[in-house]
């Protein structure tokens, strides 16, 4: 499922499936600060999915690139994968 959100003037698309979210920054940023953008990506994932983002679960396709990141989610209140998966 896709969700779109704007945070601090930046647009993000969040793709949610089961216990994973992929967050894509869809707006241009001239000089991106990776830590700030990653924090906004965590917030975008949590707000659009209603799930908690598991701490330190961020994975990026290109190291240091704040354009795309994936996160593990805790949607069932266990901070682990859904039982049976």
C-alpha angles and dihedrals in degrees: 000000000000124000126182122209139170119214125176091345095309125113122221135183114210120200111198127192124161108307097347136081130189115200120198122190103223099182127077119254116188097205109014119201103212096207093051094045093046089053089052090048090054089050092047091052093048096045097046098042100036088227131116115250110234107241116255093007094121117129123182128198093221116031110247093010109127093193101089131019137164126213138191112236134209103214096155101049096251103099087228139079119297112275112266096025 
